[in-house]
Amino acid sequence: MSHGHEHAPRFRAPSLSCDAHFHVFGPAERYPVGGVNETLRYAPPLAPLADYLALAKIMGFERFVFVQPSAYGRDNACMLDAMREVGIARCRGIVDLDENAPDALLAEMHKLGVRGVRINVSPVKPPAPGFSETMRPRIERLDARCAELGWQLDFLHPGWLTEELLPVFARLRSSFTIAHMGMFLAKEGAQRGSLRTLLTWLPLRRLRTSAP
């Protein structure tokens, strides 16, 4: 982010508005990029917390949800350092971590404001028969742990994988989000069967998860 946003916007966010999804990227020498399980899709720019907060102040955002970007894989250091600086009164975070990470690590993250885990598969990954089955143990393990902590799951993956995972989503105990409407491609049309199923099913899921 540049510092060229000094003029006030025509619309300012209401008091206590929250930016519910954004990333920060620190100096490469301190926070090296590179995912653990896949090739780096992009070289992120330097986008430090100070630049973001300057823009957020102009826009009127006062609360923040940090989300771990794929470029850092499961190394959450940059995001967690930023969360420490902002403080738990004003921020929450979604991390990417191993499903068998120690309880002590999750407890430490919880104190900082972490409230969820991202399950991230490159949106440009080509269809791979059986791949969704290889993900099932990780999803089920993280679902169980998030349910205990009151955390949520955040899914980012290509549309074909969303389609294969719909039955898994239906059984989740935790609240969850599906990024970019499941990443179904616009060229496939709004009437695609799996997209229609998702749109029909999500309101029902929301009612079930919000019930007492």
N, C-alpha and C positions, 0 to 999 in steps of 0.2 A: 504494500500500500504506500502511496506517495503522500506527501504533505500538501498536495495541491487541492485540498478540499476545505479551504478556509471559509467559503461563503456559506451562509445558513441555507438549508433546504427549504423549499416551499411548504413541505409537510414535515413536522417534527413528531416523533413518536410520543405517545402519552406517557405520563409518569409511571415509573416502574416497568417500562417495556423491556422485553427480553429478546435478545438475539439467540435463537434456539439452535443454531448450528453454524459453527465457523471453525477455522483452523488457524494456528499460528506456526510460523517457521522461523527458527532461530539461526544464528551463524553456523555454517556447515562445519567449521572446525570444532565447535562445541556439541552440535547435534547432527551427527552424520546421518544421511538418508540412506534408504535401501531396505526394502521389505525382506522379511525372513523367508517367506515361502514362494515368492514370485518376483519376476523381473520388474524393476522400477518403471512405472508407466510414464512418469514425467519428472523433470528436474524442477523442484519447487523454487519459487523466488524467495528472497529474504523478506519475510513478512512478520516482523517482531510485534510483541504485545503492545509496546508503546505506540506504534503507528496505528494499530487497531483501536486502542482506547481513545486516541485523539479523534479518529473518525467517529467512533461510537458516541463520543460526547457531543459532536456536532449533530449527529442524527437523533440523539435523545435516548439511546439505549443505556440502561442502568444495570441490567442483569444479563448474565451470559452463560451459555452452554458450550463448553469446549468439546470438540469431537476429534478423536485421534485420526490424523490423515494416513492414507495408505503408504505414503512415502517413508514414514518412520517405522512401518511394520509394527512390532510389538514393543518397541522402545518408546515408552510414554514420557520420557524425561522432559522434553521440551514443553509439552502440554502441562505436566504436573508442576513444573517450575512456574509457569504462567499462572496456574491456579493458586499456587502459594502466594504469589504477588497480589492477585486480585482479592483473595480471601473468600472463605466459604459463605459469608453473608451475601455475597453478590454473584456467586458462580456455582455451576455444577459441571460435571465432565463425563464423557463416554470414552472408555479406554479400549485398547485391543490387548488381550493377554491370553496366555495359555490356559486352557480349561482346568488344568490341575495346579494352577498357581497356589502358593501357600495361603492359608487363611489369614496369616499375619499380614501379608502383602495387601490382600483385599481390605482388611481392617484399616490399614494405614491409608489406603486410597479413599476409603469411605470418609475418614476424618477430614480429608482435603475437599470432599464434595463430589467424589465420583459416585455416580448412580446408575451406571450401565456399562455393557460390554458390546463392542462392535464386532460383528462377524462379517469380514470384508473379503470378497472375491472380486477380482478385476472385472469391471463391467464389460470389458472387451474380450473376455475369455471365450473362446469358441465352444460350442456344445461338446460335451464329453460324456458319453454314455456311462452311467453308474457313478458319476462324480458326486451326485447328491447323497448317495448312500455312504460315501466315505466321510461326508460332513456330519452325518446323523449323530455319531457318538459325541462329537464336540458340541453340537447344538444342545443335545439332551443334558450333557453334563453342565454346561453353562446355564441352561434354563433352570436346572435344579438349584444351582448356587445363587443365581439372581433372585429366584423366588424366596429363598431364605433371607436374603439381605434386603429385599424390597427394591432391587435394581430392575432395570429393563434390558432388553436386547435390541440392538440396532443392526439391521441387515442391509448390506450393500452388495449387490451381485447382478449379473446379467439376467435378462428376462426369461431365457430358457430355464435358468436355475430357479428363479422365482416360481415358475410353473411347476417344476418338479418338487419344490418344497412346500407347496400349498397344504398337502396333508400333514406335514410336520408342524406348520404354523397352527393348524387347527387344534393341536394337542398341547401347545405351550402353556405352562403355568404362569409365566411372567408376562407382564406387559411388553409390547415390542413395537418398533417402527420398521417400515419397509421404505428405504430411500428411493426417491424419484419414481414413485408409483410402480415399483417393481422393475423398472428399467425395460418395460415393454417398448419396442421401437414404434415410432409414429408411422412408419411406412407399412406396418402390419395392420393399422386401422384400429379404431376404437371398439369395434365389434368382435375383436379377437376373443375366443371362448374363455381363455384363462384370465384375460383382463376383466371381462365381464364377471367372472366368478369372484375375482378378488374384490371388485367394487361392490358386489352384492353381499359378500361375506363380511367385509370389514366393519360396517355399522353394527352387525349382530355381535361381532367379537367385542367391539367397544362397549356395548351394553352389558355383556357378560362380565367383562373385566372390571367394570365400574360398579357392579352390583354390590351391596353390603355383604 
